[in-house]
Amino acid sequence: MNIGFVSLGCSKNLVDTEMMIGIFKKHGYNIVNQPKDADIILINTCGFIETAKQEAINTILEMAEYKKKRCKFLIATGCLVQRYKQELEKEIPEVDLFVTCNEYDKFWDIFSNKISKKLEKQKCEGLDFLERVVTTGNKTAYLKIAEGCSNKCTYCAIPYIKGEFVSRKMEDILKEANNLAQDGIEEIIVIAQDTTKYGTDLYGKPMLHKLLEEICKIDKIKWVRFLYAYPESITDELIKTVKENDKICKYFDIPIQHISNQVLKRMNRKTTTESIKKLMIKIRKEIPNVILRTTVILGFPGETNEQFEELYDYIKQTKFDKLGAFMYSKEDGTPAAILKEQIHPQTKKSRYNKIMKLQQEISKNNLEKDIGKIYNALIEDVSFDKKYYIARTYMDVPEMDGVVFIKNKDIDTNLIGKFVECKIKEIKDYDLIGELIV
């Protein structure tokens, strides 16, 4: 039978999808890319914020239309199912099987029993990191090092969906990293809901820096990144490891969410205005040419004009290389959802637009400094018109940041998946334009 997959939401969800692909492939199913060709369709949903929930429901309903044609069986998994399984079972009968995140350890047993009572009884199996099928190209893969989150930020539903923070054993992670390298992966992107908490539950102290050092010892790995580094847990050891190891991209993804002490307190964040400012100054001082990325939430309940302006002024002063902004979304079951002084949607949108306009100017000024510089870049594709290679440098995370369009007279598709040298000549919005150095 043919099975097709739709993965929604974050890269952590994508890793779960890749493990699901792996288990179906192991049991002889044919993996297809087009839903029209699938006998079974599996949608791995996101339920993090309201827009993600709506996208998930729309996608389920869209995939359900294929049951009028070839598709015989529709499965929904992931965060939305974890939060609303009973409601979904009542409201969307077109779905034949809902599997929550908590049921992944017996995924195959649930599937086998549901799809056909006539199937030969098979061993109960959960998702296996070592059996996953990487879907992010031949050179790049995400490496999930933990599940859940224990931070209890008042706006976030992740702890209620995924549970408390649980680190994977370092030896298991390194085994997976070695397997990925043997399969040709050269860029590892370390992810978790909070990567900087890695090891605190297993080893009694933060161990991200040690894990990164061990990953870098794998010969075939050329680039190592880590994302979602909460500011309160960035240690001197981690900064030193990033600074001194050539394989680790000089890139920190630090979600500060806000800069006002009053807002941070209402968010139940573990940082302060002063600690955030000191951290950013320290990282830039210790690591020349470091890329700083952050995310902020706008319109959090009770955010005053003065507190918003404090955030605006800090972003203007700090000039983050990359910045993502989100309008606050009221999530069921979270403490922030019942806070008074909810901000009007138009005010949130206005603040969002103002921040993004500022960041566009900052990004342009930052990128102009790259003109004339030479960078090592990973070619991932060619443009539609076949005039440019599409590549990334250490400054760019897939699907989060910009790219480098590399001009060359003769496009050689054999260079896709190769690291090359390029010289930056121009900028365009959030992207760079360069030329290949032969």
C-alpha positions in Angstrom: 0.0 0.0 0.0 1.0 3.6 -0.6 1.2 6.0 2.3 1.6 9.8 2.1 2.6 12.2 4.9 1.8 15.8 5.7 3.9 17.4 8.5 2.8 20.7 10.0 4.4 22.9 12.6 7.9 23.0 13.9 11.1 21.1 13.1 10.6 19.0 16.3 7.3 17.8 14.8 9.1 17.1 11.5 11.5 14.7 13.3 8.5 12.8 14.6 7.1 12.6 11.1 10.4 11.3 9.8 10.3 8.5 12.4 6.8 7.6 11.3 7.9 7.5 7.7 10.8 5.2 8.8 8.5 2.7 10.6 6.1 2.4 7.6 9.0 2.0 5.3 10.4 -0.7 7.5 7.1 -2.6 7.3 7.1 -2.5 3.5 4.8 0.5 2.7 5.6 2.6 -0.3 6.1 6.3 0.5 4.5 8.7 -1.9 4.7 12.5 -2.2 1.3 13.2 -3.7 -1.9 12.6 -1.7 -3.7 11.5 -4.9 -1.4 8.5 -5.1 -1.9 7.5 -1.4 -4.0 4.6 0.0 -3.2 6.0 3.5 -2.7 9.6 4.4 -1.1 10.7 7.7 -1.2 14.3 8.9 1.1 15.2 11.8 -0.6 18.3 13.3 0.5 21.4 15.2 -1.6 22.9 18.0 0.6 25.5 19.3 -1.3 28.7 18.5 -4.7 29.5 17.0 -3.5 29.9 13.4 -1.6 26.6 13.6 -4.8 24.8 14.9 -6.8 26.2 12.1 -4.2 25.2 9.5 -4.3 21.7 10.9 -8.0 21.4 10.8 -8.1 22.8 7.2 -5.4 20.3 6.2 -7.3 17.3 7.7 -10.4 18.3 5.8 -8.5 18.9 2.6 -6.9 15.4 2.9 -10.3 13.9 3.7 -11.4 14.8 0.2 -9.0 12.2 -1.2 -11.1 9.5 0.5 -13.6 10.1 -2.2 -11.0 8.8 -4.6 -8.1 6.4 -3.8 -7.4 7.0 -0.1 -8.9 4.4 2.1 -7.5 5.4 5.5 -6.8 8.8 7.2 -4.7 9.2 10.3 -4.1 12.3 12.4 -1.4 12.6 15.0 0.6 15.3 16.8 -0.1 18.3 19.1 -3.6 19.2 18.0 -4.7 15.6 18.6 -2.9 15.5 21.9 -4.9 18.6 23.1 -8.3 17.9 21.5 -8.6 14.2 20.6 -12.1 13.6 22.0 -13.5 16.8 20.3 -11.8 15.9 17.0 -13.2 12.3 17.1 -16.7 13.8 17.3 -16.3 16.6 14.9 -14.2 15.0 12.1 -15.5 11.4 11.6 -13.6 11.3 8.2 -10.5 10.6 10.2 -10.1 6.8 10.8 -7.5 7.0 13.5 -6.3 9.7 15.9 -2.9 9.0 17.7 -1.8 11.3 20.5 1.9 12.1 21.2 1.6 10.1 24.4 0.7 7.0 22.3 3.8 7.1 20.1 5.5 4.4 22.1 2.8 1.9 20.9 2.2 3.6 17.5 2.5 0.5 15.3 0.3 -1.7 17.5 -2.5 0.9 17.5 -2.2 1.3 13.7 -2.1 -2.5 13.0 -5.1 -3.2 15.2 -7.1 -0.4 13.7 -6.4 -0.7 10.0 -7.2 -4.4 9.7 -8.0 -7.1 12.1 -6.8 -9.5 9.4 -3.2 -8.2 9.5 -0.7 -10.7 10.8 0.1 -9.8 14.4 3.3 -7.8 14.5 5.6 -6.7 17.3 4.5 -3.6 19.1 6.8 -0.8 18.1 7.1 2.9 18.9 8.9 5.6 16.9 12.6 5.0 16.5 15.1 7.8 15.9 17.5 5.4 14.1 14.8 4.3 11.6 13.7 7.8 10.6 13.7 8.9 7.0 15.3 12.3 6.6 13.1 14.7 4.5 15.2 17.8 4.7 17.6 17.1 1.8 20.7 15.0 1.5 23.0 17.2 3.6 20.9 18.6 6.4 19.1 16.9 9.3 17.5 18.0 12.6 18.6 16.2 15.7 16.0 16.2 18.5 17.7 15.9 21.9 14.8 16.2 24.3 11.0 16.2 24.6 8.6 18.5 26.4 9.3 21.6 28.4 9.3 22.5 32.1 9.5 26.3 31.9 5.8 26.9 32.3 5.7 30.2 30.4 2.2 31.5 31.0 1.4 31.9 27.3 2.6 28.5 26.1 0.7 25.2 25.8 3.7 23.0 25.1 4.1 21.6 28.7 0.4 20.6 28.7 0.8 18.9 25.3 4.3 17.3 25.5 4.8 17.1 29.3 7.8 17.9 31.4 11.3 18.3 29.8 13.0 14.9 29.3 16.5 14.7 27.8 17.6 11.8 25.6 20.7 9.9 26.7 23.8 11.4 25.1 25.0 8.0 23.8 21.7 7.5 21.9 21.9 11.0 20.4 25.5 10.4 19.3 24.5 7.1 17.8 21.8 8.8 15.7 24.2 11.6 14.7 26.8 9.0 13.5 24.1 7.2 11.5 23.1 10.5 9.9 26.7 11.2 9.0 27.1 7.7 7.5 24.1 8.5 5.3 25.7 11.6 3.9 24.4 14.3 6.3 26.9 17.1 6.8 24.8 19.7 8.7 23.3 18.8 12.0 20.7 21.1 13.6 20.2 20.4 17.3 16.7 21.1 18.5 14.4 20.8 21.5 11.9 23.0 23.1 14.7 24.4 25.2 18.1 23.1 24.0 20.1 24.9 26.8 18.3 22.8 29.5 19.7 19.6 27.9 21.1 17.2 30.5 19.8 19.0 33.6 17.3 16.1 34.3 19.7 13.3 33.4 23.1 14.5 34.6 22.2 17.2 37.1 23.7 20.1 35.1 23.5 21.7 31.6 25.3 19.4 29.1 24.6 21.0 25.7 28.1 22.3 25.4 29.5 18.8 26.0 27.0 17.2 23.5 28.0 19.7 20.8 31.7 18.9 21.4 31.0 15.2 20.9 28.9 15.8 17.8 31.8 17.8 16.3 34.1 14.8 16.7 32.2 13.0 14.0 34.4 13.4 10.9 31.8 13.7 8.2 29.9 16.5 10.0 30.9 20.0 8.7 28.3 22.3 10.3 26.6 22.0 13.7 23.9 24.4 14.9 21.6 24.5 17.9 18.3 26.4 18.1 15.9 27.6 20.9 18.5 28.5 23.4 16.7 30.1 26.3 18.8 33.1 27.6 18.8 32.1 31.3 20.5 28.8 30.6 23.3 30.0 28.2 26.4 29.2 30.2 30.0 30.5 29.8 30.9 26.9 28.9 28.4 27.0 26.0 29.7 30.3 24.7 33.3 29.1 24.9 32.4 25.9 23.0 30.8 27.9 20.2 33.7 30.3 20.1 36.4 27.7 20.0 35.0 24.9 17.8 35.2 25.6 14.0 32.4 23.2 13.1 29.8 25.0 15.2 28.1 27.8 13.3 28.6 31.2 15.1 24.8 31.6 15.5 22.7 32.0 18.6 18.9 31.6 18.4 17.7 33.2 21.7 14.0 33.8 22.1 13.8 36.7 24.6 10.0 37.2 24.0 10.2 40.7 25.6 12.6 43.1 27.4 10.2 44.8 29.9 10.7 43.3 33.4 6.9 43.7 34.1 6.0 41.8 30.9 8.6 39.1 31.5 7.3 38.6 35.0 3.7 38.1 33.7 5.0 35.7 31.1 6.8 33.7 33.9 10.1 34.1 32.1 13.2 33.4 34.1 15.2 36.4 32.8 15.2 40.2 33.4 15.9 43.3 31.4 19.4 43.5 32.8 20.3 39.8 32.3 19.2 39.8 28.7 21.2 43.0 27.9 24.3 41.7 29.6 24.1 38.3 27.8 23.8 39.9 24.3 26.8 42.2 25.0 28.8 39.2 26.3 28.1 37.0 23.3 29.0 39.7 20.8 32.2 40.5 22.7 33.3 36.9 22.9 32.4 35.8 19.4 33.3 38.1 16.5 30.8 37.9 13.5 28.3 36.0 15.6 24.7 36.0 14.3 22.1 36.8 16.9 18.5 35.8 16.3 15.5 36.3 18.6 11.8 36.1 18.7 9.4 38.5 20.5 5.7 38.4 21.4 3.6 41.5 20.8 0.4 42.4 22.5 0.8 40.1 25.6 -2.0 40.8 28.1 -1.4 44.0 29.9 1.4 45.2 27.6 1.3 49.0 27.8 2.4 51.4 25.1 5.4 52.3 27.3 6.4 48.6 27.6 6.0 48.1 23.9 8.2 51.2 23.2 10.8 49.8 25.6 11.0 46.7 23.5 11.0 48.7 20.3 13.9 50.8 21.5 15.9 47.8 22.6 15.5 46.1 19.2 16.6 49.4 17.6 19.6 49.6 19.8 20.7 45.9 19.7 20.2 45.4 16.0 19.5 41.7 16.0 20.7 40.0 12.8 17.5 38.0 12.6 14.2 38.5 14.4 10.8 36.8 14.4 7.7 38.5 15.9 4.4 36.9 16.9 1.2 38.5 17.9 0.0 37.0 21.2 -2.5 34.2 20.8 -4.8 33.2 23.6 -4.3 29.4 24.1 -6.8 27.2 26.0 -5.6 26.1 29.4 -2.7 28.5 29.7 -2.6 31.0 32.6 -2.2 34.0 30.2 -5.6 33.1 28.6 -7.4 34.2 31.7 -5.4 37.4 32.4 -7.3 40.6 32.4 -6.3 43.4 30.0 -6.3 41.3 26.8 -4.9 43.5 24.0 -7.2 44.5 21.1 -6.3 42.6 17.8 -5.8 45.9 15.9 -3.3 47.1 18.6 -1.4 43.8 18.3 -1.3 44.1 14.5 -0.1 47.7 14.7 2.7 46.8 17.1 3.7 43.8 14.9 3.8 46.0 11.8 5.9 48.6 13.5 8.5 46.0 14.8 8.7 44.3 11.4 9.2 47.6 9.6 12.1 48.4 12.0 13.6 45.0 11.6 13.5 45.3 7.8 15.6 48.4 8.1 18.0 46.8 10.6 18.3 43.7 8.3 19.1 45.8 5.3 21.8 47.7 7.1 23.3 44.5 8.6 23.3 42.8 5.2 25.0 45.7 3.5 28.1 45.0 5.7 28.4 41.6 4.0 29.0 43.1 0.5 32.5 42.2 -0.6 32.9 39.4 1.9 33.7 35.8 1.0 31.6 33.0 2.6 31.5 29.3 2.7 28.0 28.3 1.5 26.0 25.1 1.1 24.2 24.9 -2.3 20.7 23.4 -1.8 19.0 24.1 -5.2 18.9 26.2 -8.3 16.5 29.0 -9.1 13.5 28.4 -11.4 15.1 30.3 -14.2 18.4 28.4 -13.8 20.4 31.6 -13.4 21.3 31.1 -9.7 22.4 28.6 -7.2 20.3 28.8 -4.0 22.6 28.4 -1.0 23.0 29.1 2.7 25.9 30.3 4.8 26.5 29.8 8.6 24.2 32.9 9.0 21.1 31.1 7.8 18.9 28.4 9.2 16.7 26.5 6.7 13.2 28.0 6.3 13.8 30.6 9.1 16.4 32.9 7.5 17.4 34.2 4.1 19.5 32.6 1.4 22.3 33.5 -0.9 21.6 33.6 -4.6 24.9 32.7 -6.3 25.2 33.9 -9.9 27.1 31.7 -12.4 27.1 31.6 -16.2 27.0 27.8 -16.3 24.7 26.1 -13.7 26.0 22.7 -12.8 23.4 20.7 -10.9 26.2 18.4 -9.6 27.1 21.2 -7.2 23.8 20.8 -5.3 24.7 19.5 -1.9 28.3 20.9 -2.1 30.0 23.5 0.0 31.5 26.3 -2.2 33.1 29.7 -1.7 31.1 32.8 -2.8 31.7 36.5 -2.8 28.8 38.8 -1.8 28.0 41.5 -4.4 24.5 42.7 -3.7 21.6 42.5 -1.2 17.8 41.9 -1.8 15.4 42.2 1.0 16.5 39.6 3.5 18.7 37.7 1.0 22.2 38.1 -0.4 23.4 37.9 -4.0 26.9 36.6 -4.7 29.1 35.1 -7.3 30.8 31.7 -7.3 34.6 31.7 -6.6 36.1 28.9 -8.6 
